[in-house]
Amino acid sequence: MRVSIRAVAAIAAAALIAAGCSRAGSSSTSTSVSASASASSSSSAVAADAGNFGSVQGVCHGGSATGNTDQGVTASQIKLGVLTDVGFTKDPELETTAKVFTSWCNAVGGVDGRKLVADIHDTEALNVVQAMSAACGSDFVLAGGSAALDGLAVTTRLKCLLPDFDAQVVMPQNNGSGIQIYPIPWSHTYSVYSGYYSWLIKREYPDSANAVGIVSGASVITQLVDAIASQTVKALGGKVIYNGSFPPTGVTDWTPYAEAIKNKGVKGITFYGEVTQLVALEAALDNIGYKLDWIDANTNAYGTDFIQAAGKALSEQHNYADLPGVYPVEKAADNPATEQVVKLFAQYAPGQPVTLQDLQAWSAWTIFAVSAETCGANLTRKCVYEAALKQTDWTGGGLTAPVNLANQNAVPSCFNIEQATSTGWVPAPFDPNNGAYRCGQQAVKVQGMPAPIQLSAVGLSLSDLK
């Protein structure tokens, strides 16, 4: 499990606060995203895709579905919950994806004629249980959402038998939990980073294999992430010789960390924290004249903010990010599905950038719509969940490497690597063997992680899903 996209330091801070204060009296914010204002967009844009997305035909279309077949489902609409930490992070990614997808889908008829309504539940980071409870009381399923402290609300979700089409899992208790569909290459049993670290320490920078360091903001969550990185490096024949932990809010002077890295002889580091914190650490390394072979900036840094903030550091240090089998955003023009998302964002959310998490959320929305379409008028949670499990080679229409939604505990096969340059992110020279991806990475089993919570933990089973 890698805490991707959202700022790890923010998560760590939230986790520390959550551990030390009561949630009593707090409340989540729930709002509905309306697509009506955007539904009147140009007919030429609508006709161009006619409800198809990437390689998937008929994702959305009109129909004559009738009846209130389940909670959140009427003859005219389907209400879907979207969990987000936007009140804490101030990052509207998931809200934006919900707006764009529902606007596009509804403009071509919705799902069998039912319009999609995104019911936004803002956890404000700490109120994830309350947000989940609100979703339990109103929504058909969850779609395209994510919460930093998602593991705390799994039991609540399972008690109300709420399927989750997740954009991004964070805590291990939610990674592979019951009645969950996670449409990107992932696993709760095997490391998804064996191919990445193998490329770093065995092929590209073999001299760094026995001199790896990990630098991270201190929290329970990052302790687990650190453990996965360490286990992966060790399984590949490498060695972690330095673990540097810093306060979640950062430090005023990164020189002691830079000097410790130099004195230990570290040649490559994995960093979990804010983009600004990594930039400050790299500046400290430059100031003492120490150049690493590589820096795993991870997907927190995969975006324009890091490129702009890093500046000259990108010519001094080699920064990489391992994408979880998602086609790179900057190469959208070379991939019809990614390019279609970019165009739809320009149409329905002009000025909003497309991020990695947007693409993951889009795949989650798409698999929901495709699965719901197969249910026709008789749309139930049981039907939509079982339909999703039939997708054994899901790519989100071309957004990701293939994933078997019926067996998300399998060894992750495909990965892709990005490198930061002064002009932006570009694919690293990792020798793809399957389109944009390299497939066939080594199986590295992860030990000591909390198990994902299943229906049995709340006294239920799949037979209770109706």
ZITA-V997077 format. One record per residue. N is the residue number from 1. RES is the residue in one small letter. NEAR is the number of other ideal C-beta (glycine too) atoms within 10 Angstrom. Layout:
{{N:RES:NEAR} {N:RES:NEAR}}
//
This chain:
{{1:m:23} {2:r:23} {3:v:25} {4:s:23} {5:i:24} {6:r:23} {7:a:22} {8:v:27} {9:a:25} {10:a:23} {11:i:27} {12:a:27} {13:a:19} {14:a:25} {15:a:23} {16:l:17} {17:i:13} {18:a:18} {19:a:9} {20:g:7} {21:c:10} {22:s:8} {23:r:13} {24:a:5} {25:g:5} {26:s:12} {27:s:12} {28:s:21} {29:t:16} {30:s:18} {31:t:12} {32:s:14} {33:v:20} {34:s:15} {35:a:23} {36:s:9} {37:a:10} {38:s:18} {39:a:17} {40:s:10} {41:s:15} {42:s:10} {43:s:9} {44:s:7} {45:a:15} {46:v:17} {47:a:9} {48:a:12} {49:d:17} {50:a:13} {51:g:21} {52:n:16} {53:f:28} {54:g:22} {55:s:12} {56:v:18} {57:q:12} {58:g:13} {59:v:25} {60:c:28} {61:h:18} {62:g:13} {63:g:15} {64:s:9} {65:a:22} {66:t:14} {67:g:11} {68:n:11} {69:t:21} {70:d:19} {71:q:17} {72:g:22} {73:v:25} {74:t:17} {75:a:13} {76:s:13} {77:q:17} {78:i:27} {79:k:19} {80:l:27} {81:g:28} {82:v:32} {83:l:29} {84:t:27} {85:d:28} {86:v:20} {87:g:15} {88:f:22} {89:t:19} {90:k:8} {91:d:17} {92:p:15} {93:e:25} {94:l:30} {95:e:22} {96:t:22} {97:t:32} {98:a:30} {99:k:23} {100:v:26} {101:f:31} {102:t:30} {103:s:24} {104:w:30} {105:c:23} {106:n:21} {107:a:23} {108:v:18} {109:g:17} {110:g:26} {111:v:29} {112:d:21} {113:g:16} {114:r:23} {115:k:21} {116:l:26} {117:v:22} {118:a:26} {119:d:22} {120:i:22} {121:h:25} {122:d:23} {123:t:29} {124:e:20} {125:a:22} {126:l:23} {127:n:26} {128:v:27} {129:v:19} {130:q:20} {131:a:29} {132:m:29} {133:s:17} {134:a:21} {135:a:29} {136:c:19} {137:g:13} {138:s:14} {139:d:24} {140:f:28} {141:v:26} {142:l:28} {143:a:33} {144:g:32} {145:g:29} {146:s:26} {147:a:31} {148:a:28} {149:l:22} {150:d:25} {151:g:21} {152:l:21} {153:a:26} {154:v:26} {155:t:16} {156:t:18} {157:r:27} {158:l:25} {159:k:16} {160:c:15} {161:l:20} {162:l:23} {163:p:23} {164:d:28} {165:f:27} {166:d:27} {167:a:30} {168:q:28} {169:v:26} {170:v:25} {171:m:27} {172:p:22} {173:q:22} {174:n:28} {175:n:25} {176:g:20} {177:s:26} {178:g:23} {179:i:22} {180:q:25} {181:i:25} {182:y:25} {183:p:27} {184:i:28} {185:p:27} {186:w:22} {187:s:22} {188:h:21} {189:t:18} {190:y:19} {191:s:26} {192:v:26} {193:y:26} {194:s:22} {195:g:27} {196:y:27} {197:y:26} {198:s:23} {199:w:23} {200:l:30} {201:i:26} {202:k:15} {203:r:11} {204:e:18} {205:y:18} {206:p:13} {207:d:10} {208:s:20} {209:a:18} {210:n:15} {211:a:22} {212:v:28} {213:g:23} {214:i:23} {215:v:25} {216:s:26} {217:g:26} {218:a:15} {219:s:23} {220:v:12} {221:i:24} {222:t:22} {223:q:13} {224:l:18} {225:v:21} {226:d:18} {227:a:16} {228:i:20} {229:a:23} {230:s:17} {231:q:20} {232:t:25} {233:v:26} {234:k:14} {235:a:17} {236:l:21} {237:g:12} {238:g:22} {239:k:12} {240:v:20} {241:i:15} {242:y:17} {243:n:13} {244:g:19} {245:s:16} {246:f:20} {247:p:13} {248:p:24} {249:t:14} {250:g:15} {251:v:14} {252:t:5} {253:d:9} {254:w:23} {255:t:15} {256:p:12} {257:y:22} {258:a:22} {259:e:14} {260:a:14} {261:i:25} {262:k:15} {263:n:10} {264:k:13} {265:g:11} {266:v:22} {267:k:20} {268:g:24} {269:i:28} {270:t:28} {271:f:24} {272:y:29} {273:g:26} {274:e:22} {275:v:21} {276:t:15} {277:q:25} {278:l:26} {279:v:21} {280:a:22} {281:l:26} {282:e:27} {283:a:18} {284:a:19} {285:l:24} {286:d:16} {287:n:11} {288:i:11} {289:g:9} {290:y:16} {291:k:12} {292:l:21} {293:d:19} {294:w:21} {295:i:25} {296:d:25} {297:a:29} {298:n:26} {299:t:22} {300:n:27} {301:a:25} {302:y:28} {303:g:19} {304:t:13} {305:d:14} {306:f:21} {307:i:19} {308:q:11} {309:a:16} {310:a:24} {311:g:13} {312:k:11} {313:a:21} {314:l:19} {315:s:11} {316:e:17} {317:q:23} {318:h:20} {319:n:26} {320:y:24} {321:a:25} {322:d:26} {323:l:27} {324:p:23} {325:g:25} {326:v:25} {327:y:25} {328:p:21} {329:v:23} {330:e:15} {331:k:15} {332:a:18} {333:a:9} {334:d:12} {335:n:19} {336:p:14} {337:a:23} {338:t:27} {339:e:16} {340:q:21} {341:v:29} {342:v:18} {343:k:16} {344:l:21} {345:f:22} {346:a:14} {347:q:18} {348:y:22} {349:a:19} {350:p:7} {351:g:6} {352:q:17} {353:p:13} {354:v:22} {355:t:21} {356:l:24} {357:q:24} {358:d:25} {359:l:26} {360:q:27} {361:a:30} {362:w:31} {363:s:29} {364:a:29} {365:w:28} {366:t:28} {367:i:27} {368:f:29} {369:a:28} {370:v:23} {371:s:25} {372:a:30} {373:e:20} {374:t:14} {375:c:21} {376:g:14} {377:a:14} {378:n:12} {379:l:24} {380:t:17} {381:r:21} {382:k:17} {383:c:19} {384:v:28} {385:y:21} {386:e:17} {387:a:19} {388:a:24} {389:l:14} {390:k:11} {391:q:19} {392:t:11} {393:d:8} {394:w:25} {395:t:23} {396:g:30} {397:g:23} {398:g:19} {399:l:25} {400:t:27} {401:a:25} {402:p:17} {403:v:28} {404:n:15} {405:l:19} {406:a:14} {407:n:10} {408:q:22} {409:n:12} {410:a:15} {411:v:16} {412:p:25} {413:s:20} {414:c:23} {415:f:26} {416:n:27} {417:i:23} {418:e:25} {419:q:17} {420:a:23} {421:t:14} {422:s:11} {423:t:9} {424:g:14} {425:w:24} {426:v:13} {427:p:15} {428:a:19} {429:p:11} {430:f:22} {431:d:9} {432:p:15} {433:n:10} {434:n:13} {435:g:15} {436:a:20} {437:y:24} {438:r:22} {439:c:18} {440:g:12} {441:q:23} {442:q:15} {443:a:14} {444:v:24} {445:k:12} {446:v:19} {447:q:9} {448:g:9} {449:m:17} {450:p:13} {451:a:13} {452:p:22} {453:i:23} {454:q:17} {455:l:18} {456:s:10} {457:a:16} {458:v:18} {459:g:9} {460:l:17} {461:s:11} {462:l:13} {463:s:8} {464:d:13} {465:l:18} {466:k:9}}
//
